[in-house]
Structures are given as structure tokens and as C-alpha cells.
Amino acid sequence: MTTGEQSTGQRKHRSGVVFSNKMDKTVVVLVERLVKHPKYKKYLRVRKKFKAHDERNACNVGDRVEIIETRPLSREKRWAVLSILKKAQG
């Protein structure tokens, strides 16, 4: 490593469903995960929406995609579509 460089960790990956594709080169991806409640020990479904960069406008609503963390591309966009895992039916 030379001076000025710093080592960074692995970039985060998430997988979710395309919620909206109405913007140009941007999709909204809904990511669901299960979290155990600390007191009641019940599993809760936590949902979060991420705005992701889709360079080719290839994603449609309902597609299952994998997104990866990237540098800030706009005010809210910090993720990019890595691959389309499954196309939506119909």
C-alpha cells in the first residue's frame, strides 16, 4: 500500500424485489429480512427500500435483483444493481 491509500472492507450485498422503476437509470429495491425481537423472541419482518443505479434500465417491477454498495451517485443513491436473479412473471 502506498501513501494516501487506505484498505476498505468488502462491499455489502443485498437481494430484494424491484418496487419501482419509474425513474431513469434508477430502481427502488425492497429488501426484507427477519429480525428477532430482543424481549419477546418473535421474528419480525423488517423492510427497507434502497435506490439503486440501473445503467441499462433492464429491471422491471417484480424482478428479484442483487444490489451492491457503491460510492454516492446522487443524494439518495448509494447502491447499484449487480444482477437480475429472477425476472418477474407476466
PANU-379657 format. One line per field, with one value per residue: residue number from 1; chain; x, y, z of N, C-alpha, C in turn; residue in one letter. Coordinates in steps of 0.05 Angstrom, whole numbers, plus 5000, padded with zeros to 4 digits. Atoms other than C-alpha are relative to their C-alpha. Layout:
% PANU-379657
n	(NUM  ...)
chain	(A  ...)
n.u	(X  ...)
n.v	(Y  ...)
n.w	(Z  ...)
ca.u	(X  ...)
ca.v	(Y  ...)
ca.w	(Z  ...)
c.u	(X  ...)
c.v	(Y  ...)
c.w	(Z  ...)
res	(A  ...)
This chain:
% PANU-379657
n	(1  2  3  4  5  6  7  8  9  10  11  12  13  14  15  16  17  18  19  20  21  22  23  24  25  26  27  28  29  30  31  32  33  34  35  36  37  38  39  40  41  42  43  44  45  46  47  48  49  50  51  52  53  54  55  56  57  58  59  60  61  62  63  64  65  66  67  68  69  70  71  72  73  74  75  76  77  78  79  80  81  82  83  84  85  86  87  88  89  90)
chain	(A  A  A  A  A  A  A  A  A  A  A  A  A  A  A  A  A  A  A  A  A  A  A  A  A  A  A  A  A  A  A  A  A  A  A  A  A  A  A  A  A  A  A  A  A  A  A  A  A  A  A  A  A  A  A  A  A  A  A  A  A  A  A  A  A  A  A  A  A  A  A  A  A  A  A  A  A  A  A  A  A  A  A  A  A  A  A  A  A  A)
n.u	(5017  4985  5011  5025  5020  5009  5013  5028  5010  5017  5024  5024  5018  5027  5017  5027  5019  5003  5025  5007  4980  5010  4979  4981  4976  5002  5022  5003  5000  5011  4985  5012  4984  5012  4985  5011  5005  4982  5015  5022  4989  5016  4987  5014  4992  4991  4997  4986  4998  4975  4999  4977  4994  5005  4989  5013  5029  5007  5017  5028  5012  5004  4975  4983  4973  4979  4988  4974  4994  4982  4996  5024  5006  5018  5005  5010  4992  4974  5000  5001  5010  4979  5011  5028  5000  5024  5018  5027  5018  5019)
n.v	(4976  4975  4978  4989  5021  5014  5025  5000  5027  5009  4985  5014  5010  5005  5011  4991  4999  4973  4988  4979  4994  4977  4981  5007  5013  5005  5017  5002  5029  5005  5021  5010  5018  5008  4991  5010  4980  5007  5008  5020  5022  5005  4990  4978  4995  4972  4993  4975  4994  4989  4991  5012  4992  5021  4986  5007  5000  5028  5011  4994  5004  5028  5015  5004  4990  4997  4973  4998  4973  4986  4972  4984  4992  4977  4994  5023  5025  5011  5028  5006  5027  5018  5020  5007  5028  5012  4981  5002  5015  4983)
n.w	(5000  5001  4983  5010  5004  4976  5005  4994  4997  5022  5004  4991  5020  4991  5021  4995  5022  5011  4991  5019  5020  5014  5004  5021  4990  4972  4990  4971  4993  4974  4987  4976  4984  4975  4977  4976  4980  4977  4976  5004  5016  5024  5024  5013  5027  5003  5028  5005  5029  5009  5028  5012  5028  5020  5024  5025  4996  5006  4978  4999  4974  4993  5005  4977  5008  4980  5001  4987  4990  5017  4992  5004  5028  4998  4972  4986  5014  4992  5007  5029  5006  5008  5019  4998  4992  5011  5013  4990  5017  5015)
ca.u	(5000  5026  5016  4946  4912  4870  4845  4770  4728  4682  4624  4555  4508  4432  4379  4308  4249  4244  4189  4190  4226  4195  4259  4312  4370  4345  4303  4275  4290  4251  4295  4263  4298  4278  4299  4288  4255  4303  4249  4193  4237  4188  4214  4194  4196  4236  4231  4276  4276  4341  4350  4397  4431  4407  4451  4413  4342  4337  4297  4222  4175  4174  4244  4288  4356  4421  4449  4518  4541  4577  4601  4547  4516  4464  4433  4398  4430  4487  4473  4479  4444  4494  4450  4379  4368  4297  4252  4180  4124  4080)
ca.v	(5000  5068  5133  5160  5094  5060  4990  4981  4921  4881  4918  4900  4858  4855  4818  4844  4857  4917  4961  5017  5032  5098  5138  5140  5092  5083  5029  5024  4956  4930  4887  4843  4810  4774  4804  4771  4816  4822  4815  4774  4729  4734  4743  4809  4823  4887  4921  4975  5009  5024  5067  5031  5050  5010  5033  4996  5006  4929  4919  4915  4916  4848  4826  4796  4831  4833  4902  4922  4982  5035  5107  5161  5171  5222  5249  5183  5132  5091  5023  4992  4933  4876  4824  4804  4739  4725  4761  4776  4733  4764)
ca.w	(5000  4982  5020  5014  5001  5053  5057  5053  5071  5027  4996  5023  4981  4988  4950  4941  4895  4848  4877  4826  4761  4742  4746  4691  4707  4778  4812  4882  4913  4972  5018  5071  5129  5193  5259  5326  5378  5438  5491  5461  5417  5360  5289  5256  5182  5172  5104  5076  5008  4972  4910  4863  4797  4737  4678  4623  4651  4648  4713  4716  4775  4810  4787  4841  4839  4876  4893  4916  4957  4917  4922  4927  4858  4880  4943  4960  4913  4943  4912  4842  4811  4806  4772  4758  4795  4770  4721  4742  4714  4660)
c.u	(5018  4987  4975  4978  4991  4985  4971  4990  4984  4975  4975  4983  4972  4985  4971  4984  4998  4971  4990  5023  4993  5021  5019  5026  5000  4976  4999  4997  4991  5015  4987  5020  4986  5018  4985  4996  5016  4985  4981  5009  4984  5015  4982  5011  5006  5004  5014  5002  5027  4997  5026  5003  4997  5008  4984  4969  4989  4980  4971  4989  4995  5025  5015  5028  5019  5013  5025  5004  5021  5004  4974  4997  4982  4994  4991  5010  5029  5003  4998  4990  5023  4990  4970  4999  4976  4982  4971  4983  4981  5013)
c.v	(5025  5021  5011  4980  4989  4975  5001  4971  4992  5018  4983  4992  4997  4988  5008  5001  5029  5009  5020  5004  5024  5022  4990  4989  4996  4982  5001  4971  4997  4975  4992  4983  4994  5008  4989  5022  4993  4991  4977  4976  4992  5012  5021  5003  5029  5005  5027  5003  5013  5010  4990  5009  4977  5013  4995  5001  4972  4989  5009  4994  4970  4983  4997  5006  4999  5027  5000  5029  5013  5029  5016  5009  5024  5004  4975  4973  4992  4971  4997  4972  4983  4980  4997  4970  4985  5021  4995  4985  5020  5023)
c.w	(5000  5017  4987  4994  5026  4993  5007  5001  4975  4998  5007  4976  5013  4976  5006  4974  4991  5006  4980  4980  4983  4994  4978  5013  5030  5006  5030  5006  5029  5011  5026  5015  5026  5023  5025  5021  5025  5024  4996  4983  4976  4976  4986  4972  4996  4970  4998  4970  4994  4972  4988  4971  4981  4973  4975  5001  4994  5020  4997  5028  5005  4995  5027  4991  5023  4996  5017  5008  4981  5010  4996  4971  4999  5029  5015  4989  5007  4993  4969  4996  4989  4979  5005  5005  4987  4989  5011  4980  4986  4989)
res	(M  T  T  G  E  Q  S  T  G  Q  R  K  H  R  S  G  V  V  F  S  N  K  M  D  K  T  V  V  V  L  V  E  R  L  V  K  H  P  K  Y  K  K  Y  L  R  V  R  K  K  F  K  A  H  D  E  R  N  A  C  N  V  G  D  R  V  E  I  I  E  T  R  P  L  S  R  E  K  R  W  A  V  L  S  I  L  K  K  A  Q  G)
